[in-house]
């Protein structure tokens, strides 16, 4: 192989597999002399790739972890596997899959050849994901479009559906994507309304990067008098707190704190150990949440242990109503609609939205 750049890329691809390569085997794979392999190894080191050499008859070369992340060389199968995995995670707003993952997906899809994009789409369309959580499903292409525009500081146009179903056209300067673990949100400056807005990404459709570049504006500071702009996560949390009443939770669980913490989303806080009156294992959760009453009640029930809600009063009342409804549901002879609170407006999902 006489083409030096192509040879270096193939050498790098070989070294990025987790094994040690004897110099003779590399020379055979690349169809060059061992001396050329040594020169190519030196070139990779000059480019910042930490290639380690071991001496002796069984010695060879391997790529090790360095101080910085060097560019990766992926073959077709690896690129498809990573793209499918990132798409699956991003599309369901799984906890721990944050904006960095979406940026990685945007970069990868930007350079994927058309034949590989087709394979990624085919695999995703043929797969039914079994995911944990109740977040809305999002088109990964929408996420990557928003992420690319925010990274490239490029204005966006899109259609937006509010909580009451109203469709509007928006033109914005995208700032950051924020993941709550259940949903994705876009923090952006709305050019038509001349103000900052947060948009639920599952309500965004037909996003289009206009090509118009912009200089990012500083996010408004709480109180209006600070000198430093807030980061996107703090701004988002503050804006959401103003939209939905805050629930001050006080819940006792008859289970160890570790058991409960493993089954509660981190956004609801961390329970503290607190033994019960008879000395049995127990814990107590004191925190605040701006999530809907229905969602909080559901997540508490999914912990799968005995618990008692001390507050807030509206959560206690909702759990009483929900408990009565579930008891009636377990008695089919009663039939639907035979008790209070069975009408529209009392079921999950009818609380205030974030639109």
N, C-alpha and C positions, 0 to 999 in steps of 0.2 A: 504494500500500500504506500504509494509515493506522495499522495496528497496529505501534507502535514496537518492542516486543520481537521480534516476528516479523521485522520489517524489519532489525533489527540482526543477527539470526541469519543471515538470507539474505545481508546485506552481508559478514558475517564469513566465510561459506562461500565467497563469491566471492573475497575477498581471500586466502584460504588456498590458492588455486591459484597456481602459480609464474609469475605474469606481472604486468605493471603495467596498472592499469585507469584509463583516462581518466575524469574526473569525469562527463562527459556520458554515457558508456556506462553507468556505474553508475546515474546518474539514470534512464536509460531502462529498465534492467533492473528497478529498484525502483519505477518509476512515481512518482517524486517529483522535486522541483526540485533543481538543483545545490546550492542553499543548504542544503536538508535533508540532502543527502549530506555536506556539510562538517560540519554539526552532528553527524551520526551518527558520522563519523570521530572527532570530538572525544570523543564518548561512549566509543567503543572505546578510545581512548588513556587515558581516565580509568580504564577497567577493567584496564589493564595490557597492552593489545595494542599492540606497536610498529608503528604505521602510518607509513610514510615518504611524503612528498609531494614531487613534482618539479615545477618551474615550467616555463612555456613552453607553446607551442601543442600540443606532443606530450606534455606532462607528465600526470601522473596519480598514483594511489595504489598502494602495494603493501605487503604485510606483510613485515617483515624479522625477522631473529633478534634477540631481546632478551636481557636478563639472566636471565629466568626463562621456564619453559615455560608458555605460556597454554593454557587449555582448547581442544581441537580440535573443530571442527564437521565431521562426516563425513556424506556422503550414503549412501543405501542400498548402492550398489555398493562404495563404499570400506569401509564397516563390515563387509560380508560378506567382502571380500577380506582384510582384516586379521584377522578372526576365524578364517578358514580357515587362514591362514598360521601364526598363533599356535597353533592346535590341532594342526596337523601337526608343528610343532617340539616342542611340549610333550609330545605323546604318544609321542615316540621319544627323549626325553632327549638330544637332539643337543648336542654340546659347544658352549658359548656361549649356549645357551638356558637361562637360569637362573631363579631365583625371581621376579625382576622381571618377566620375560615372562609368567609364570603369573599374577602379580597383575594385570598389564594385561589378560590374557584374562578374568580373573574380573570386573574392572570393566566390560569391554565387554559380556560376556554378561549381566551384571545389568541393563543398560539396553536391550539389543536387543529390539525388538518381536517378538512371536511369529512374525510372517510371515518376519522375517529369520533368526530362530533355525532355522526350518524349512529355509530355503535353505542355511544353513551346514551343518546336519546332512546334507541331501541331497547337497551337494557333497562332503563328507568321505566319506560312505558310498559314493559312486560313484567315488572316487579311490583308486588303489592306489599308495601312496608308495614310491619307491625311495630308501631311506635308507642311509647309510653307518654302520656300527657294529653291535654285537651286543647292544645294550641291549634290555630287555623293553619291549613295547608297553604303553602305559598309556591308559586311558580319560581323555581331557582333562576330562570332567565331574568325575571323581574329583579330579584336580589342582586344578581351580578351587574345588571344595567345600572342600578342605583349605586352600587359600590364603586363601579368604574367611574361614574360621573362625579361622585364625591371625591375620589382620589385624584382624578384629573381636573378637578375644579371646573366642571362643565355644566352649564345650565340644563335643566330638565323640563320637559312637558309631559303631563300624564293626566288621565282621568281619575277622579277620586269619588268614591261612594261614602257618604257620611253614615252615621249610625241610624238615621231615619230613612236611609235609602236614596237620598238626594244625590244626583250625579253632577259633578262640577269639573271644569277644566282648570288645571293648576300649572303655573310656570314658576319654578323655584330654583334657588341656588342650594343644592344639597350639601349638608355639612357632615353628618355622620349617621351611620346606622346603629341602632341600639337594640340588643336582644334582652328580653326579660325572662327567657327560658320558656315562655308560652307563646310569645308573639315577637315579631320584628316591628320596629318603628323607625321612621326616617325623621331626623331633625333637620329642618331646612328653613331658609328664608323665603317666604312667599312674596314674589315680586308684585303680583296684582293687589295683594292686601297690605303690602309694605310692612310686614311684621313676621316674627318667627312663628313657626307652626310645627307640630308633631303629627305625622301621618302613620296610620296603621298600614303596614305594607300589604297585608292581605286584602285591603280595600283599594289598592293602587292597580290600575290596569293601563295597558298600552304606553308604558314609559318610553320616552324618546329623548336621547341626548341631542341637544340642538347644535352643538359645536361652538356655542358662544362661551368663551372663558370668562371667569370672574375672579376677583380677589376676595377670599373669605372674610366675611364680617365677624367681628368679635361677638360671641354670645352675650346677651344681656346679663348683668350681674344682679344678684338678689339685692333688693333695696334700691338699685339704681345708682348707688354712689361709690361702688368699689372700683379699684383700679385694675384688677385682673379679671379676665373673662372666665366664666365657669366652663368646665368640660361638659361634653354632651350628655354623659350619664347623669351628672348632678342637675343639669338643666332639665332633662327629661323627667327625672323623679320629681322635681319641683313643679313642673307644669302638670304632671298627672295628679299630684296631690291637690292641686287647685280645681280639678275637674270632678273628682269623686270623693265623697265623704270618707274620712279616715276612720278605720275600725281599730279601736284600742283593745287588743286581745288579751284575755286572761283565762287560760285553759289549764286544767289539771289532768294529767294522764296517769293511769294505773299501769305504768310500764317504765322500764329504765330509760333514761335520757338518750342513751345511744340508740336504742330501738326506735324511739320516736323521731329523733333527728334524721335517721336514715330514711324515713318515710315521709318527711315533710319537705316541701320545696324550700330552698334557702331563703327565698324572699319573705317567708313567714316568720323568720327568726330562728333562734336556737333555744331549745328548752333547757332549763337548769334542773339538776337533780333536787328532788324534794320528797322525802319519804312520806307515805300515807300515815293516817292516824294510828294504824296498827303496826307501823314499822315496815310495811311492804314497800317494794320498789315503786318509785313514782317520780314524776317530774312536773315542772310547771313552765308554761310558755307565756311570757309577757312581752308583747311586741305590738307594732302598729302595721296596718296594711291598708292600701288603697284599692285592693282588688274587690271584686263584687262580693256581696254577701253570699250569693249562691255558690261561687267558686270556693270561698273560704270554708263554708260548711262541708262541701264535697271533699276537700282535701283533708279536713279533720277526720271525717268518717273513714277515709281510705287508710288512715294510720293503723286500723285494725286492732284496736284495744279499747278498753273502757276509758271514757274521758268525761269531764264535767266542765261546762263553760260557765265561768263566773261573770263574764262580760265580753262584749257590750250587750245591752238589753235586746237590741234588734236582732243580734245573732242568736240569742237564747230563744226569742220568739220564732224566728225562722226555723230553727232546729226542731222546736216543738211541733210546728206545722208540718215540716218535712217528715218527722217521725210518725205522726198520725197518718199522713198520706201513704207512707211505706207500709204501715201496719194494715191499712185497708187494701193495699196492693197485694198483700200476702193472703188475703181472704177473698178469693175470686167470687164467692157467692154474693158478696156485697155489691159487686159491679162498680163501674166508674161513676163519678158524679153524685155520690150519696153522702158527701160530707163537706164541711166548709173548707174553703181554700182550694177547690178543685178547678175553678174557672180559669180563664186566660189571665195572664199577668202574675200567676203565682209559681210558675215553673222556672227552672234554671234558664239563664240566658236572657231574661227579661229585665235585668238590671241596667243601669246606665252604661253606655259604651264609652269608648275613648275617642270617637270620631271627632 
